[in-house]
Amino acid sequence: MINKCLFPAAGYGTRFLPATKSMPKEMMPVVNKPLIEYGVDEALEADIHGMCIVTGRGKHAIMDHFDKNYELEHQISGTNKEVLLDDIRNTIEKASFTYIRQHEMRGLGHAILTGRELVGDEAFAVVLADDLCINPGHGVLKQMVALYKQFRCSIVAVEEVPEDETHKYGVISGQEIKDDLFRVDNMVEKPDPGTAPSNLAIIGRYILTPDIFELLENTPPGKNGEVQITDALLKQAQAGCVLAYKFKGERFDCGSVEGFIEATNHCYQNLYLGGKNKDEATVKNP
């Protein structure tokens, strides 16, 4: 049903300078795994195998990560370190990766439009690696794919945020058609304080139908002079149907230093020490 997942990964990550001066923000490790690898694994769990990555200048490390490193593998072959590559080897084997470069930063909508050549004329998922989503049951994308199979329309993931933080997000309002699922009637990108239509903020998980590309092509720059995906989605909602889903699970804003530290602590306690890397966990927590 959904065969491809688009990863906009061309941004500079300025909030993490100087670390991101030479390292893609998507490659920043949460414990021992880069942010973007968590997103790819979430897509694979949802039975999505085509990873379409929109990159930018200085992002070669992403391509190198999802490829074999013959020198490294030769050096650790037969040692107790070799097991540490099992997860990424499995990911590389299951997924296919295609890349395209976004030559100028003109907003998330423009990044998604740049990926059109990779996605083609089919519905697709979008993952923003900055938003790390953790759920011990089904991941957020898997939950959303199940909804897409039922409704066959664009879907955005949302969560409740404090009212004094709504200005940081795209915010929706709509009619609740069943528990945690809303039919969108309004959508505003980073509303001015006190003007948000609700406290339901869009986070970095989308399923989009292919007509979104034509809408993006005809969407003028909006907030901050950028092409906003929220503006195109609002047109889509007004002409047909867009759903907003209040997902199950925890989300960490790894685009902020505070959220990145929270995500690292959570993953260390619940995934790393919990058995994700048993050999290392034994050494660190005998």
PAZAPA-4460 file (N, C-alpha, C; in steps of 0.05 Angstrom, whole numbers, plus 32768, in hexadecimal, padded with zeros to 4 digits):
% residues 286
    n_x    n_y    n_z   ca_x   ca_y   ca_z    c_x    c_y    c_z   seq   type   mol
   8011   7FE8   8000   8000   8000   8000   8011   8019   8000     1      M     A
   8022   801C   8014   8036   8032   8015   8051   8025   8012     2      I     A
   805E   802C   7FFB   8077   801F   7FF5   8090   8030   7FFA     3      N     A
   808C   804A   7FFC   80A3   805C   7FFE   80A0   806F   8016     4      K     A
   80B7   8076   8021   80B7   8089   8037   80CC   809F   8030     5      C     A
   80C3   80B8   8032   80D4   80CE   802B   80E0   80DA   8044     6      L     A
   80FA   80DF   8044   8108   80EB   805B   8114   8106   8052     7      F     A
   8107   811C   8059   8114   8136   8054   812C   8139   8067     8      P     A
   8144   813B   805B   815C   813A   806C   8171   814E   8061     9      A     A
   8168   8165   8059   817B   8178   804D   8181   8190   805F    10      A     A
   8173   8191   8076   8177   81A8   8088   8192   81A9   8095    11      G     A
   8199   81C1   809F   81B4   81C6   80AA   81B7   81BD   80C7    12      Y     A
   81A1   81BB   80D6   81A3   81B3   80F2   81B1   81C8   8103    13      G     A
   81AB   81E2   80FF   81BA   81F7   810C   81B8   81F7   812A    14      T     A
   81A3   81EB   8135   81A0   81EB   8152   81B4   81D9   815F    15      R     A
   81C2   81C9   8150   81D7   81B7   815B   81F3   81BF   8152    16      F     A
   81F6   81D7   8148   8212   81E0   8142   8222   81E2   815C    17      L     A
   823B   81DC   815C   824C   81D6   8144   824C   81B8   813B    18      P     A
   823E   81A7   814A   823E   818A   8142   8236   8186   8126    19      A     A
   8221   8195   811D   8216   8191   8102   8224   81A1   80EC    20      T     A
   823A   81AD   80F3   824A   81BB   80DF   8255   81A8   80CA    21      K     A
   825C   818F   80D3   8267   817C   80C0   8258   8161   80C1    22      S     A
   8243   815F   80D2   8234   8146   80D5   8217   814B   80D1    23      M     A
   8209   813C   80BF   81EC   8140   80BC   81DE   813D   80D7    24      P     A
   81CA   814E   80DC   81BB   814B   80F5   81AD   8131   80F6    25      K     A
   81A5   8126   80DF   8198   810C   80DE   81AA   80F5   80E7    26      E     A
   81C4   80FA   80E7   81D7   80E5   80EF   81DF   80E7   810C    27      M     A
   81D4   80FB   811B   81DA   80FC   8137   81D0   80E4   8146    28      M     A
   81E1   80D7   8156   81D9   80BD   8162   81C8   80C0   817B    29      P     A
   81B2   80B2   817C   81A4   80AF   8195   81AD   8094   81A0    30      V     A
   81BE   8095   81B5   81CE   807F   81BF   81E1   8077   81A9    31      V     A
   81DC   8060   819B   81EF   8057   8188   81E3   8054   816C    32      N     A
   81CD   8062   8166   81C0   8060   814C   81B8   807C   8143    33      K     A
   81BE   8083   812A   81B7   809D   811F   8199   80A1   811E    34      P     A
   8190   80BA   8121   8174   80C1   8120   8166   80B5   8108    35      L     A
   8172   80B9   80F0   8165   80B1   80D8   8161   8092   80D7    36      I     A
   8173   8083   80E4   8170   8066   80E4   8157   805E   80F4    37      E     A
   8151   806C   8109   8138   8066   8118   8120   806A   8105    38      Y     A
   8121   807F   80F5   810B   8084   80E2   8108   806F   80CD    39      G     A
   811F   8066   80C2   811F   8051   80AE   8114   8037   80BA    40      V     A
   811C   8031   80D2   8112   8019   80DF   80F4   801A   80E4    41      D     A
   80EA   8032   80EB   80CD   8036   80EF   80BE   8031   80D5    42      E     A
   80CA   803A   80BE   80BD   8036   80A4   80BD   8018   809D    43      A     A
   80D3   800B   80A3   80D5   7FEE   809D   80C0   7FDF   80AD    44      L     A
   80BC   7FE7   80C6   80A8   7FD9   80D7   808C   7FDC   80CB    45      E     A
   8088   7FF3   80BD   806E   7FF7   80B0   806D   7FEA   8094    46      A     A
   8080   7FD9   808E   8082   7FCB   8075   8086   7FDE   805D    47      D     A
   8095   7FF3   8062   809D   8006   804D   80BB   8001   8048    48      I     A
   80C2   7FFC   8030   80DE   7FF4   802A   80EE   8007   8019    49      H     A
   80E0   801A   800B   80EE   802D   7FFA   80F3   8047   8009    50      G     A
   810C   804C   800F   8114   8065   801E   811E   807A   800A    51      M     A
   8110   8090   8009   8116   80A6   7FF7   8120   80BE   8007    52      C     A
   813A   80C5   8004   8146   80D8   8016   814D   80F1   8007    53      I     A
   8142   8108   8010   8149   8122   8004   8160   812D   8014    54      V     A
   8177   812F   8008   818F   8138   8016   8197   8153   800D    55      T     A
   81AD   815D   8018   81B8   8177   8011   81D6   8176   8012    56      G     A
   81E2   818D   800F   81FF   818F   8010   820A   8185   802A    57      R     A
   821F   8174   8028   822D   816A   8040   821E   8153   804E    58      G     A
   820D   8145   8040   81FD   8130   804C   8207   8114   8044    59      K     A
   821F   8111   803A   8228   80F7   8030   8228   80E2   8046    60      H     A
   822B   80EA   805F   822C   80D6   8075   8212   80C5   8076    61      A     A
   81FC   80D0   806D   81E3   80C1   806D   81E4   80AA   8059    62      I     A
   81EE   80B0   8041   81F1   809B   802D   8205   8087   8036    63      M     A
   821B   808F   8042   8230   807D   804B   8225   806A   8061    64      D     A
   8214   8075   8072   8209   8065   8088   81F8   804E   807E    65      H     A
   81E8   8053   8069   81D7   803E   805F   81E5   802F   8047    66      F     A
   81FE   8029   804C   820E   801A   8038   8222   800A   8047    67      D     A
   822F   7FF7   803A   8244   7FE7   8047   825D   7FF7   804B    68      K     A
   826B   7FF1   8061   8285   7FFD   8066   8299   7FE5   8067    69      N     A
   82A5   7FDF   8050   82B4   7FC7   804E   82CD   7FC7   8061    70      Y     A
   82DA   7FDE   8063   82F2   7FE0   8075   82EA   7FDA   8092    71      E     A
   82D5   7FE8   809B   82CC   7FE4   80B7   82C4   7FC7   80BC    72      L     A
   82B4   7FBC   80A9   82AB   7FA0   80AD   82C1   7F8D   80AD    73      E     A
   82D6   7F92   809C   82ED   7F80   809C   82FC   7F82   80B7    74      H     A
   82FF   7F9A   80C2   830E   7F9D   80DA   8301   7F90   80F2    75      Q     A
   82E6   7F90   80F3   82D9   7F84   810B   82CE   7F68   8106    76      I     A
   82D3   7F5E   80EE   82C9   7F43   80E8   82D4   7F2E   80FB    77      S     A
   82C2   7F1F   8107   82CA   7F0A   8119   82CE   7F13   8136    78      G     A
   82CA   7F2D   813B   82CD   7F37   8156   82B1   7F3A   8163    79      T     A
   82B1   7F40   817D   8298   7F44   818B   828A   7F5E   8184    80      N     A
   8298   7F6F   8174   828C   7F88   816B   827A   7F84   8152    81      K     A
   827E   7F6D   8144   826F   7F69   812B   8251   7F69   812F    82      E     A
   8248   7F60   8146   822B   7F5E   814B   821E   7F7A   814C    83      V     A
   822F   7F8F   8151   8224   7FAA   8153   821B   7FB4   8137    84      L     A
   8223   7FA7   8122   821A   7FAF   8107   8202   7F9F   80FE    85      L     A
   81F8   7F8D   810E   81E1   7F7C   8105   81C9   7F8C   80FD    86      D     A
   81C2   7FA0   810E   81A9   7FAF   8109   81AB   7FBF   80EE    87      D     A
   81C1   7FCD   80EA   81C3   7FDD   80D2   81C6   7FCB   80B9    88      I     A
   81D4   7FB5   80BC   81D5   7FA2   80A5   81B9   7F98   809D    89      R     A
   81A9   7F92   80B2   818E   7F89   80AD   817D   7F9F   809F    90      N     A
   8181   7FB7   80A8   8172   7FCE   809D   817A   7FD2   807F    91      T     A
   8194   7FD1   807A   819E   7FD5   805E   8193   7FBF   804C    92      I     A
   8192   7FA6   8057   8188   7F90   8047   816B   7F92   8040    93      E     A
   815B   7F9C   8053   813E   7F9D   804F   8134   7FB5   803E    94      K     A
   8143   7FCB   8040   813A   7FE4   8033   814A   7FEB   801A    95      A     A
   813E   7FFB   8009   814C   8006   7FF2   814D   8024   7FF6    96      S     A
   8162   8031   7FED   8167   804D   7FF2   816C   805C   7FD8    97      F     A
   815D   8072   7FD5   8162   8084   7FBF   8165   80A0   7FCA    98      T     A
   8174   80B1   7FBC   817B   80CC   7FC6   8177   80E1   7FB0    99      Y     A
   816F   80F8   7FB9   816E   8110   7FA8   8176   8128   7FB9   100      I     A
   8183   813C   7FAC   818D   8153   7FBB   817A   816A   7FB8   101      R     A
   8174   8177   7FCF   8165   8190   7FD0   817A   81A7   7FCF   102      Q     A
   817A   81B6   7FB9   818F   81C9   7FB5   818C   81E3   7FC6   103      H     A
   8174   81E9   7FCE   8170   8200   7FDF   815A   81FA   7FF3   104      E     A
   815D   8205   800B   814B   8200   8021   8133   8213   801F   105      M     A
   811C   8208   8017   8104   8219   8013   80EC   820D   8022   106      R     A
   80F1   81FF   8038   80DC   81F5   8048   80D6   81D7   8044   107      G     A
   80C6   81CC   8057   80C0   81B0   8056   80B0   81A9   803D   108      L     A
   809D   81BA   8035   808D   81B5   801D   809F   81B3   8005   109      G     A
   80B3   81C4   8002   80C5   81C3   7FEC   80D6   81AA   7FED   110      H     A
   80DF   81A1   8005   80EE   8189   8007   80DE   8171   7FFE   111      A     A
   80C5   8170   8006   80B4   8159   7FFD   80B0   815A   7FDF   112      I     A
   80AC   8172   7FD4   80A8   8174   7FB7   80C2   816C   7FA9   113      L     A
   80D9   8171   7FB4   80F3   8168   7FA9   80F4   814A   7FA6   114      T     A
   80E7   813C   7FB9   80E7   811E   7FB8   80D3   8112   7FA5   115      G     A
   80C5   8122   7F96   80B0   8117   7F84   80BC   8104   7F70   116      R     A
   80D4   8109   7F66   80E0   80F8   7F52   80E6   80DC   7F5E   117      E     A
   80EC   80DB   7F78   80F1   80C1   7F85   80D8   80B2   7F8B   118      L     A
   80C3   80C1   7F93   80AA   80B4   7F9C   8099   80AB   7F85   119      V     A
   8096   80BC   7F71   8084   80B5   7F5B   8067   80BA   7F61   120      G     A
   8055   80AE   7F52   8039   80B4   7F54   802B   809F   7F66   121      D     A
   8032   80A0   7F80   8026   808E   7F93   8026   809A   7FAE   122      E     A
   8014   8091   7FC0   8014   809A   7FDB   802E   8092   7FE9   123      A     A
   8037   80A2   7FFC   8051   809E   8009   8051   80A9   8025   124      F     A
   8064   809F   8035   8067   80A9   8050   807D   80BE   8051   125      A     A
   807C   80CE   8065   8092   80E2   806A   809A   80DF   8087   126      V     A
   80B4   80DE   808C   80BF   80DD   80A7   80D3   80F4   80AA   127      V     A
   80CF   8104   80BF   80E3   8118   80C6   80F4   810C   80DD   128      L     A
   810D   8107   80D7   811E   80F8   80EA   8121   8107   8105   129      A     A
   811D   8122   8105   811F   8131   811D   810B   8128   8132   130      D     A
   80F4   811E   8129   80E0   8114   813C   80E3   80F6   813F   131      D     A
   80EE   80EF   8156   80F2   80D2   815C   80DA   80C8   816B   132      L     A
   80CD   80B4   815F   80B4   80A9   816A   80B9   808D   8174   133      C     A
   80B2   8087   818D   80B7   806D   8199   809C   8062   81A3   134      I     A
   8097   8049   819B   807F   803B   81A5   8086   801E   81A7   135      N     A
   8084   8012   81BF   808B   7FF5   81C2   8079   7FE3   81B1   136      P     A
   8061   7FEC   81AA   8050   7FDC   8198   8055   7FE2   817B   137      G     A
   8041   7FED   816E   8044   7FF5   8152   804F   8011   8150   138      H     A
   8062   8015   813F   806D   8030   813A   8058   8042   812E   139      G     A
   805E   805D   812E   804B   8070   8125   8044   806C   8107   140      V     A
   8058   8067   80F6   8052   8062   80DA   8041   804A   80D6   141      L     A
   8045   8035   80E5   8035   801D   80E2   8018   8023   80EA   142      K     A
   8014   8033   80FE   7FF9   803B   8106   7FEC   804B   80EF   143      Q     A
   7FFB   805D   80E3   7FF0   806E   80CE   7FEB   805F   80B4   144      M     A
   7FFC   804C   80AD   7FF7   803B   8096   7FDD   802C   8098   145      V     A
   7FD7   8022   80B0   7FBE   8014   80B4   7FA6   8026   80AF   146      A     A
   7FA9   8040   80B8   7F93   8053   80B3   7F91   8059   8095   147      L     A
   7FA8   805C   8088   7FA7   8062   806B   7F99   804B   805C   148      Y     A
   7F9D   8033   8063   7F90   801D   8056   7F71   801F   8058   149      K     A
   7F68   802C   806E   7F4B   802F   8072   7F40   8047   8064   150      Q     A
   7F4F   805E   8065   7F44   8078   805C   7F4F   8082   8041   151      F     A
   7F66   8079   8039   7F72   8080   801F   7F74   809E   801B   152      R     A
   7F7E   80AD   802F   7F82   80CA   802C   7F9B   80D2   803B   153      C     A
   7FA3   80EB   8038   7FBA   80F4   8047   7FB5   80F4   8065   154      S     A
   7FCA   80EE   8075   7FC7   80EC   8092   7FDF   80FA   809E   155      I     A
   7FDB   810A   80B3   7FF1   8116   80C2   7FEF   810C   80DE   156      V     A
   8007   8108   80EB   8008   8100   8107   8007   8119   8118   157      A     A
   7FF8   8119   812D   7FF6   8130   813F   7FF9   8128   815C   158      V     A
   8000   813B   816D   8000   8136   818A   7FF8   8150   8197   159      E     A
   7FEE   814E   81AF   7FE7   8166   81BF   8000   8173   81CA   160      E     A
   8002   818D   81C7   8019   819C   81D2   800E   81B2   81E3   161      V     A
   801E   81BD   81F6   8015   81D4   8206   800E   81EB   81F4   162      P     A
   7FFA   81FB   81FC   7FF1   8211   81EB   8007   8225   81E6   163      E     A
   8019   8228   81F9   802E   823C   81F5   8045   8232   81E2   164      D     A
   8041   8219   81D8   8055   820F   81C5   8049   820A   81A9   165      E     A
   8030   8211   81A5   8023   820C   818B   8031   821C   8174   166      T     A
   803D   8233   817B   804A   8244   8167   8062   8236   815A   167      H     A
   806B   821F   8165   8082   8211   815A   807A   81FD   8144   168      K     A
   8060   81F8   8141   8057   81E1   8130   8042   81EA   811B   169      Y     A
   803D   81D7   8109   8024   81D9   80FA   800E   81CE   810C   170      G     A
   7FF7   81DB   810D   7FE2   81D4   8120   7FC8   81CF   8110   171      V     A
   7FB9   81BA   8118   7FA0   81B4   810A   7F88   81B8   811B   172      I     A
   7F71   81BA   810F   7F58   81B7   811D   7F47   81A6   810B   173      S     A
   7F33   8199   8117   7F22   8187   8107   7F0E   8179   8117   174      G     A
   7EFD   816A   810A   7EE8   815A   8117   7EF2   813E   811D   175      Q     A
   7EEF   8136   8136   7EF8   811C   813E   7EE3   8107   8134   176      E     A
   7EED   80F5   8122   7EDB   80E2   8116   7EDB   80C7   8125   177      I     A
   7EF0   80C3   8134   7EF1   80AD   8147   7F09   80B2   8159   178      K     A
   7F0D   80A1   816D   7F22   80A6   8181   7F3D   80AC   8174   179      D     A
   7F48   80C4   817A   7F62   80CC   8172   7F65   80D1   8154   180      D     A
   7F4F   80D2   8145   7F50   80D7   8128   7F3E   80EE   8121   181      L     A
   7F49   8102   8113   7F3B   811B   810D   7F3A   8120   80EE   182      F     A
   7F24   812A   80E5   7F23   8133   80C9   7F2A   8151   80CA   183      R     A
   7F40   8158   80BD   7F4B   8173   80BF   7F39   8187   80B0   184      V     A
   7F33   819E   80BD   7F25   81B4   80B0   7F36   81CE   80B0   185      D     A
   7F4B   81CE   80BF   7F5D   81E5   80BF   7F79   81DC   80C7   186      N     A
   7F8D   81EB   80BD   7FA8   81E3   80C2   7FB9   81FD   80BF   187      M     A
   7FC8   8204   80D4   7FD7   821D   80D4   7FF4   8217   80DB   188      V     A
   8007   8222   80CB   8023   821E   80D0   802D   8233   80E4   189      E     A
   8037   822A   80FB   8043   823B   8110   8032   8254   8115   190      K     A
   801A   824F   8120   8008   8266   8125   8013   8279   813A   191      P     A
   800C   8292   8138   8014   82A6   814C   8009   829D   8167   192      D     A
   8017   82A4   817D   800D   829C   8198   7FF0   82A5   819C   193      P     A
   7FE0   8293   81A6   7FC5   8299   81AC   7FB2   8296   8195   194      G     A
   7FBC   828E   817D   7FAA   828C   8166   7FA8   8270   815B   195      T     A
   7FB4   825C   8168   7FB3   8241   815E   7F97   8236   815E   196      A     A
   7F8F   8227   814A   7F74   821C   8149   7F6F   8205   815D   197      P     A
   7F84   81FA   8168   7F82   81E5   817D   7F9E   81E2   8188   198      S     A
   7FA2   81CD   8198   7FBD   81C6   81A2   7FC7   81AC   8196   199      N     A
   7FBB   81A4   817F   7FC4   818C   8171   7FD9   8193   815C   200      L     A
   7FF2   818C   8163   8008   8194   8152   8011   817D   8140   201      A     A
   8017   8184   8127   8021   8170   8114   803E   8169   811B   202      I     A
   8044   814F   811C   8060   8147   8120   806A   8139   8106   203      I     A
   8082   8130   8106   8090   8128   80ED   8089   810D   80E2   204      G     A
   806F   8107   80E0   8066   80EE   80D2   804E   80F5   80C1   205      R     A
   8050   80EE   80A8   803A   80F4   8095   8036   80DC   8083   206      Y     A
   801E   80D8   8079   8018   80C8   8061   800A   80DB   804E   207      I     A
   8015   80DD   8036   800C   80F0   8022   8004   80E2   8008   208      L     A
   7FED   80EB   7FFD   7FE5   80E1   7FE3   7FF3   80F1   7FCE   209      T     A
   7FF7   80E5   7FB6   8009   80F2   7FA2   7FFF   810D   7F97   210      P     A
   7FE5   8113   7F9A   7FDC   812E   7F91   7FE8   8144   7FA1   211      D     A
   7FF5   813E   7FB7   8002   8153   7FC8   8018   8161   7FB8   212      I     A
   8024   8153   7FA4   803A   8160   7F95   8030   8177   7F84   213      F     A
   8019   8173   7F77   800E   8189   7F67   8005   81A0   7F79   214      E     A
   7FFB   819A   7F90   7FF3   81AF   7FA3   800C   81BF   7FAC   215      L     A
   8021   81B0   7FB1   803A   81BE   7FBA   8045   81D0   7FA4   216      L     A
   8043   81C6   7F8B   804D   81D6   7F75   803F   81F1   7F73   217      E     A
   8026   81F1   7F7B   8015   8209   7F79   8011   8217   7F93   218      N     A
   8021   8210   7FA7   8020   821D   7FC1   8035   8233   7FC4   219      T     A
   802D   824C   7FC7   8041   8261   7FC9   804F   8260   7FE4   220      P     A
   8067   826C   7FE7   8074   826C   8001   8062   8278   8016   221      P     A
   8063   826B   802E   8052   8274   8044   8063   827E   805B   222      G     A
   805F   8273   8073   806D   827B   808B   808B   827A   8086   223      K     A
   8099   828F   808E   80B6   8291   808B   80C0   8290   806E   224      N     A
   80AE   8295   805B   80B6   8295   803F   80BB   8279   8034   225      G     A
   80B1   8265   8042   80B7   8249   803A   809D   823C   802F   226      E     A
   80A1   8227   801E   808A   8218   8015   8082   8205   802B   227      V     A
   806A   8208   8036   8062   81F9   804D   8050   81E2   8045   228      Q     A
   8056   81CB   804F   8045   81B3   804A   8029   81B7   8056   229      I     A
   8028   81C6   806C   800D   81CB   8078   7FFB   81DA   8066   230      T     A
   8006   81ED   8056   7FF5   81FD   8044   7FE9   81EA   802E   231      D     A
   7FFA   81D8   8024   7FF1   81C6   800F   7FDD   81B2   801A   232      A     A
   7FE2   81A9   8033   7FCF   8196   803F   7FB4   81A3   8045   233      L     A
   7FB4   81BC   804C   7F9B   81CA   8051   7F8B   81CB   8037   234      L     A
   7F97   81D1   8021   7F89   81D0   8007   7F7E   81B4   8002   235      K     A
   7F8D   81A0   8008   7F84   8184   8004   7F6D   817E   8016   236      Q     A
   7F6E   8188   802F   7F58   8183   8041   7F3E   8191   8038   237      A     A
   7F41   81A9   802D   7F2A   81B8   8024   7F1D   81AC   800B   238      Q     A
   7F2E   819F   7FFB   7F24   8193   7FE2   7F1B   8176   7FE6   239      A     A
   7F24   8169   7FFB   7F1D   814D   7FFE   7F1E   8145   801C   240      G     A
   7F34   8137   8024   7F35   812E   803F   7F52   812B   8048   241      C     A
   7F59   8136   805F   7F73   8131   806D   7F6C   8129   8089   242      V     A
   7F78   8114   8093   7F74   810B   80AE   7F8B   8112   80C0   243      L     A
   7F86   8117   80D9   7F9B   811B   80EE   7F98   8105   8103   244      A     A
   7FAE   80F8   8109   7FAD   80E1   811B   7FBE   80E6   8133   245      Y     A
   7FB1   80E5   814A   7FBF   80E7   8164   7FCB   80CC   816B   246      K     A
   7FE4   80C9   8164   7FF1   80AE   8164   7FF6   80A4   8181   247      F     A
   7FFB   808A   8182   8003   807D   819B   8021   807B   819C   248      K     A
   802D   8083   81B2   804A   8081   81B5   8055   809B   81C0   249      G     A
   8070   809C   81C2   807E   80B4   81CC   808D   80C0   81B5   250      E     A
   808E   80DA   81B5   809C   80E9   81A1   80B0   80FC   81AE   251      R     A
   80C9   80FC   81A3   80DE   810E   81AE   80E6   8121   8198   252      F     A
   80E7   813A   819E   80EF   814F   818B   810E   8150   818B   253      D     A
   811A   8140   817B   8137   813F   817A   8144   8156   816A   254      C     A
   8133   8168   8160   813D   8180   8154   8145   8195   8169   255      G     A
   813E   8190   8182   8146   81A1   8198   8159   8192   81AA   256      S     A
   816B   81A0   81B7   817F   8193   81C9   8170   8185   81E0   257      V     A
   815C   8192   81EC   814E   8185   8202   8141   816B   81F9   258      E     A
   8133   816C   81E2   8126   8153   81D9   8139   813E   81D1   259      G     A
   8150   8145   81C7   8164   8132   81BF   816F   8123   81D8   260      F     A
   8174   8132   81ED   817E   8126   8206   8168   8114   8212   261      I     A
   814F   811C   8211   8139   810C   821C   8138   80F2   820C   262      E     A
   813A   80F3   81F1   8139   80DC   81E0   8150   80C9   81E6   263      A     A
   8168   80D4   81EA   817F   80C4   81F0   817C   80B5   820A   264      T     A
   8173   80C3   821F   816E   80B6   8239   8159   80A0   8237   265      N     A
   8143   80A6   8229   812E   8092   8226   8138   8079   8217   266      H     A
   8145   807D   8201   814E   8066   81F1   8164   8056   8200   267      C     A
   8175   8064   820F   8189   8056   821E   817D   8044   8233   268      Y     A
   8169   804E   8241   815C   803F   8256   814A   8028   824B   269      Q     A
   813B   802E   8236   8126   801C   822D   812E   800A   8216   270      N     A
   8141   8012   8205   8149   8002   81EE   8164   7FF6   81F2   271      L     A
   8177   8007   81F9   8193   7FFE   81FB   8197   7FEB   8213   272      Y     A
   8191   7FF4   822B   8194   7FE3   8242   817F   7FCD   8243   273      L     A
   8168   7FD2   8235   8153   7FBF   8234   8157   7FA7   8222   274      G     A
   816F   7FA6   8215   8175   7F8E   8206   817A   7F93   81E8   275      G     A
   8177   7FAC   81DF   817C   7FB1   81C2   8198   7FAB   81BA   276      K     A
   81AB   7FB0   81CD   81C7   7FA9   81C8   81D1   7F9A   81E1   277      N     A
   81CB   7F81   81E2   81CF   7F71   81FA   81EC   7F70   8203   278      K     A
   81FF   7F6D   81F0   821B   7F6A   81F7   8224   7F84   8205   279      D     A
   821E   7F9B   81F9   8227   7FB4   8204   8219   7FB9   821F   280      E     A
   81FF   7FB3   8220   81F0   7FB8   8239   81FC   7FA8   8250   281      A     A
   8205   7F8F   824A   8211   7F7F   825F   822A   7F8C   826B   282      T     A
   823A   7F98   8259   8252   7FA5   8262   824C   7FBE   8273   283      V     A
   8237   7FCD   826A   8231   7FE7   8277   8220   7FE3   8290   284      K     A
   8210   7FCD   8291   81FD   7FCA   82A7   81FD   7FAC   82AF   285      N     A
   8212   7FA3   82BA   8215   7F86   82C0   8200   7F7D   82D5   286      P     A
***
